[in-house]
Amino acid sequence: EILEGMRDVMLGRHFTKAPKTSSSNPSVPKSVVDEARLKATTCIKNLSNADANDAALLGTPGLVETLGYVAEATCHPEAGATTCTTHACLALMNLSISKANKNRVFRTPGVMDALMAVITRTANKNIDADVNPKDPSFEARVKACSALSNLAIGYDNKIPMFNYPGFVESILTVIRTDKAEARTKACSILWSFAAEMKNQVPVVRRGDILPALVSVAKEDTKTEA
C-alpha cells in the first residue's frame, strides 16, 4: 500500500487541482503537488538503494512507468532538470543494476523515452563552460546515462537498445556536448553495444559513431572516456 501510495502521489492523483503554496519564495516548489511529488520520488529513490527491495518495487503496478513519467515531466526542454528528475533517474539506475532486472526495466513502457529526453534536454548549451556538479541538469544527465549504461550491459538489451529509434543519436549528443562523467557513461554504452557480435558491423556502418569516438580519444585527457 505504501509503494502504491507513493506512486499515486508522484502522479498527482491525490490532488484534483494544484493548491497554491503558502510561500512566495521562488526556491520553493510552485505547488503542493510538486513538493509532494519530490518527497514521494525521493522516498522511492531511497528505498531503491536496498537490493532486497527490488522485487517489491518492480512488482508494484505502474511504479517503474511512473518513475519514467516523473523523470521526463520534471525535465523542461529549456530550463533543464530538477532535483526530482535526478531522484527519478537515480531510482531507475538502482533498479537496473541487477542482472535479473535489466530487461524488465528496459521493456517498461516509457522508460527509454524518458531517459533519452533527460539526456537530450540537459545537454550542455556551452561545452566550454565550467562544470557545476551540483547543477540539477548535470546530476540528472549523469544519473540518466548511468541508468542507460546499466541497461546496455544486459545481454538481451544490447541489440534492441542499439536499434531503439533515436537512442544512438541521443548518446552521441552527450558525447559531443559533455566533457565529464556523462560522456564516460555514454562511451561505455557504445562499448557495450560493440561487445555484441551482431552489432559490430552496424556500429561501423552507421558512419557517425567512429568519428565521435575518435574525437573523444584525441581531445579527452581528463576522464576515462
C-alpha positions as CSV (number, residue, x, y, z in Angstrom):
1,E,0.0,0.0,0.0
2,I,2.8,2.4,0.8
3,L,4.5,1.9,-2.6
4,E,1.2,2.3,-4.4
5,G,0.5,5.5,-2.4
6,M,3.9,6.9,-3.3
7,R,3.2,6.1,-7.0
8,D,-0.1,7.9,-6.8
9,V,1.4,11.0,-5.2
10,M,4.1,11.1,-7.9
11,L,1.3,11.0,-10.5
12,G,-0.6,13.8,-8.6
13,R,-3.7,11.6,-8.1
14,H,-4.4,12.9,-4.6
15,F,-5.0,16.4,-5.9
16,T,-7.9,17.5,-8.1
17,K,-6.1,20.7,-8.7
18,A,-2.7,22.1,-7.6
19,P,-3.1,24.1,-4.4
20,K,-1.1,27.3,-4.0
21,T,1.9,27.3,-1.7
22,S,1.9,29.4,1.4
23,S,5.3,30.8,0.5
24,S,6.4,33.2,-2.2
25,N,10.0,32.1,-2.1
26,P,11.0,31.2,-5.6
27,S,13.2,28.4,-4.4
28,V,10.1,26.6,-3.0
29,P,8.2,24.3,-5.4
30,K,5.4,26.1,-7.3
31,S,2.7,23.9,-5.7
32,V,2.0,21.4,-3.1
33,V,1.7,18.8,-5.8
34,D,5.3,19.5,-6.9
35,E,6.6,19.3,-3.3
36,A,4.7,16.1,-2.6
37,R,6.0,14.6,-5.9
38,L,9.5,15.4,-4.9
39,K,9.1,13.8,-1.4
40,A,7.5,10.7,-2.9
41,T,10.1,10.3,-5.6
42,T,12.9,10.8,-3.0
43,C,11.3,8.1,-0.9
44,I,11.3,5.6,-3.8
45,K,14.9,6.6,-4.6
46,N,15.9,5.9,-1.0
47,L,14.1,2.5,-1.0
48,S,15.8,1.5,-4.3
49,N,19.2,1.8,-2.6
50,A,18.5,-1.6,-1.0
51,D,18.7,-4.6,-3.4
52,A,16.3,-6.5,-1.2
53,N,13.6,-4.1,-2.2
54,D,13.9,-4.7,-6.0
55,A,11.2,-7.3,-6.2
56,A,8.6,-5.2,-4.3
57,L,9.4,-2.0,-6.3
58,L,9.3,-3.8,-9.6
59,G,6.2,-5.7,-8.6
60,T,4.2,-2.6,-7.7
61,P,1.9,-2.0,-10.7
62,G,2.9,1.1,-12.7
63,L,5.7,2.2,-10.3
64,V,8.6,1.9,-12.8
65,E,6.5,3.6,-15.5
66,T,5.8,6.4,-13.1
67,L,9.5,6.9,-12.4
68,G,9.9,7.3,-16.2
69,Y,7.0,9.7,-16.3
70,V,8.3,11.8,-13.5
71,A,11.9,11.9,-14.9
72,E,10.6,13.3,-18.2
73,A,7.8,15.5,-16.8
74,T,10.1,17.4,-14.4
75,C,12.9,18.0,-17.0
76,H,12.0,21.1,-19.0
77,P,13.2,21.3,-22.6
78,E,14.6,24.8,-21.9
79,A,15.1,25.1,-18.2
80,G,16.5,21.6,-17.8
81,A,16.2,19.2,-14.9
82,T,15.2,19.5,-11.3
83,T,16.1,17.6,-8.2
84,C,13.0,15.4,-8.8
85,T,14.3,14.5,-12.2
86,T,17.6,13.4,-10.7
87,H,15.9,11.3,-8.0
88,A,13.7,9.5,-10.5
89,C,16.7,8.8,-12.7
90,L,18.7,7.5,-9.7
91,A,15.9,5.2,-8.8
92,L,15.8,3.8,-12.3
93,M,19.6,3.5,-12.2
94,N,19.4,1.5,-8.9
95,L,16.7,-0.8,-10.3
96,S,18.7,-1.5,-13.4
97,I,21.8,-2.7,-11.5
98,S,20.8,-6.3,-11.0
99,K,21.3,-8.6,-14.0
100,A,17.8,-10.0,-13.4
101,N,16.2,-6.6,-13.7
102,K,17.8,-5.2,-16.8
103,N,15.5,-6.5,-19.5
104,R,12.4,-5.8,-17.3
105,V,13.3,-2.2,-16.8
106,F,14.3,-1.7,-20.5
107,R,10.9,-3.2,-21.6
108,T,8.9,-1.0,-19.3
109,P,6.9,1.4,-21.4
110,G,8.1,5.0,-21.3
111,V,11.4,4.4,-19.5
112,M,13.7,4.6,-22.6
113,D,12.0,7.6,-24.0
114,A,12.1,9.3,-20.6
115,L,15.8,8.7,-20.1
116,M,16.5,9.8,-23.6
117,A,14.5,13.0,-23.0
118,V,16.6,13.8,-19.9
119,I,20.0,13.4,-21.6
120,T,18.8,15.4,-24.6
121,R,17.2,18.2,-22.6
122,T,20.1,18.6,-20.2
123,A,22.7,18.8,-23.0
124,N,25.3,21.5,-22.4
125,K,24.5,24.7,-24.3
126,N,28.1,25.8,-23.8
127,I,30.5,22.9,-23.9
128,D,33.4,25.1,-22.7
129,A,31.6,26.4,-19.6
130,D,32.8,25.2,-16.2
131,V,31.1,22.1,-14.9
132,N,28.9,22.6,-11.8
133,P,28.4,19.1,-10.2
134,K,25.6,20.5,-8.1
135,D,23.6,21.7,-11.1
136,P,20.4,19.6,-11.3
137,S,20.8,19.2,-15.0
138,F,24.4,17.9,-14.6
139,E,23.3,15.4,-11.9
140,A,20.2,14.3,-13.8
141,R,22.3,13.8,-17.0
142,V,24.8,11.6,-15.2
143,K,22.2,9.5,-13.5
144,A,20.2,9.0,-16.7
145,C,23.3,8.0,-18.6
146,S,24.2,5.7,-15.7
147,A,20.8,4.0,-15.8
148,L,21.2,3.6,-19.6
149,S,24.7,2.2,-19.2
150,N,23.4,-0.4,-16.7
151,L,20.6,-1.4,-19.2
152,A,23.1,-1.7,-22.1
153,I,25.1,-4.2,-20.2
154,G,22.2,-6.6,-20.2
155,Y,22.7,-9.3,-22.8
156,D,19.1,-9.3,-24.0
157,N,19.2,-5.5,-24.3
158,K,22.2,-4.9,-26.5
159,I,20.6,-5.3,-29.9
160,P,17.2,-3.8,-29.2
161,M,18.7,-0.8,-27.4
162,F,21.1,-0.2,-30.3
163,N,18.2,-0.3,-32.7
164,Y,15.9,1.8,-30.5
165,P,14.7,4.8,-32.5
166,G,16.8,7.9,-31.8
167,F,18.8,6.3,-29.0
168,V,22.2,6.3,-30.6
169,E,21.7,9.9,-31.7
170,S,20.9,10.9,-28.1
171,I,24.0,9.2,-26.8
172,L,26.2,10.9,-29.5
173,T,24.7,14.2,-28.4
174,V,26.0,13.5,-24.9
175,I,29.4,12.6,-26.2
176,R,29.6,15.8,-28.3
177,T,28.3,18.2,-25.6
178,D,29.6,16.8,-22.3
179,K,33.2,16.7,-21.0
180,A,32.6,15.0,-17.7
181,E,31.1,11.8,-16.2
182,A,28.1,11.6,-18.5
183,R,30.4,11.4,-21.6
184,T,32.2,8.5,-20.0
185,K,28.9,6.7,-19.3
186,A,27.8,7.4,-22.9
187,C,31.0,5.9,-24.3
188,S,30.5,2.8,-22.1
189,I,27.1,2.3,-23.7
190,L,28.7,2.2,-27.1
191,W,31.3,-0.2,-25.7
192,S,28.6,-2.5,-24.6
193,F,26.9,-2.4,-28.0
194,A,30.2,-3.2,-29.7
195,A,30.7,-6.2,-27.5
196,E,27.7,-7.8,-29.1
197,M,28.9,-9.5,-32.3
198,K,25.6,-8.8,-34.2
199,N,26.1,-5.1,-33.5
200,Q,29.7,-4.8,-34.6
201,V,29.1,-4.3,-38.4
202,P,26.1,-2.0,-37.9
203,V,28.1,0.2,-35.5
204,V,30.8,0.8,-38.1
205,R,28.3,1.2,-41.0
206,R,26.3,3.9,-39.2
207,G,29.2,6.3,-40.0
208,D,28.7,8.6,-37.1
209,I,29.9,6.5,-34.1
210,L,33.5,6.0,-35.0
211,P,34.2,9.7,-35.7
212,A,32.7,10.7,-32.4
213,L,34.8,8.1,-30.5
214,V,38.0,9.2,-32.4
215,S,37.3,12.8,-31.4
216,V,37.0,11.8,-27.8
217,A,40.2,9.8,-27.9
218,K,42.0,12.8,-29.3
219,E,40.8,15.5,-27.0
220,D,39.8,13.8,-23.7
221,T,42.8,13.6,-21.4
222,K,40.9,14.1,-18.1
223,T,38.3,11.3,-17.9
224,E,38.0,7.6,-18.6
225,A,36.0,8.2,-21.8
